[in-house]
Amino acid sequence: MKKNRNILIMVFFYIIGSAIAVSYLPWWGLGVIFALGGFLFVKPLWQELLLGLLLGAALWAGISFIMSAQNHHILYHRFVEGKILPLNPFLLTAILGGLHGLLGSLFGHMLGIYLKRS
């Protein structure tokens, strides 16, 4: 039961922290939060990478959807109708956000390991 509570605390930290960071910082705010989370919540590396990839993709795609909806999906329709991108723009954005979250989590995890050894 305690393990599930810790997982919920981590997920809420990432979601709330990312919402606050992206609203006040540029695009790299998500990576900062994921690095901080990887540093604070020490987990096995595979869990850190999986969490960074999945949550980063979900949060980044959600943020891009909200921004696109505020603009009435004008740019989205131009990309799709003009066949500029081979993929759905939201899928491409989710892939890039997942990589961003993954690298932030990896950096935080490695920094935690490095400082633990010193």
N, C-alpha and C positions, 0 to 999 in steps of 0.2 A: 504494500500500500504506500509506503514511504517513497518507493522508486517512482510510482506513478505521479505522486505529488511533485517530485523534483522535475520530472519531464514537463508537467504543466507549467511550473515556474519558469523553466527554460524557454518554452514556446511563447509564453506571455511576455517574457523579457525581450525576445527577438521581435515579436510583433509590435509591441508598444514602443520599444526603442527604435525600431526601424521607422515607424510612423512619425515619431518625433524628429528623428535625424533627417529624414527626407523632407520634412516640412521646413526645416531651418537650414540644412546644409545642401550643397549640390548633390549630384548623382553618387558621389563617393561616400555619402553618409551611411548607406546600407553596408558597405564594406567595413566601415569603422565599427558599427554595432556588432557585426558578425565576428570581427577580430576580438572585440571586447568580450563577447559571449564565449568564444573559444578559449580565451584566456581565463575567464572566471569559472566556467563550468568545465572542468577537466573531465573528458570522456575518452574512450578509445578513439583512435584516429578514424576508423571507418565510420563510426557514429557521427563524428564531427563533420566529415566530408559529406555524408548522406544528408544530414540536417542542413548543412550550408547549401547544398545543391537544391534540395526540394523546397525549403523555405525561401531561399533566394529567388528561385524561379516563380513561386507563387506570389510573393510580395511584389516583385518587380513587374510581373504581368498585371497584377491588380492595380498597381500605381499607374501603369501605362494605360490601362483601360479607363480608369477614372479621368486621367488627363485627356484621353481621346473623347470620352463622353462629354466633357466640358466644351470641347470644340466641335461637337456634333459629328464626330468621326469623319471629318473632312479629309484629313491626310490619309487615314486608313482606306477610305474609298478610292482615293487617287492612286494609292499603291496597288490595290487589288484590281481596279479597272484598267490601269495602264500596264499591268503585268510586269511591274518593276522588280518585285521580289519574287523568288521562286516559292517561298513559303508564306504562310499566314503571318502578317506583321506581329501579331500578339505572340505567336509561337516563337518567332525569332527573338523577340524581346524577352520571353521567358527563358530561352536558352542562354542569352547573354547575362541576364540577371542571376541565373543559377550558377554560372561560372564566376560571377562577381562574388556571390555569397560563399561559394566553395573556396575561393582564394582567400577571402577574408577569414573564414573559419580556419583554414590551414595555417595562415599567419599567426592567428591568436593561439592556436594549439602549439605550434612550434615555439612561440615566444614563452608560453607557460612551461614547456619542457626545458627550455634553455635556462630560464630563471630558477626553476626548481633544482637544476644541477649545480648552479653557481653557489 
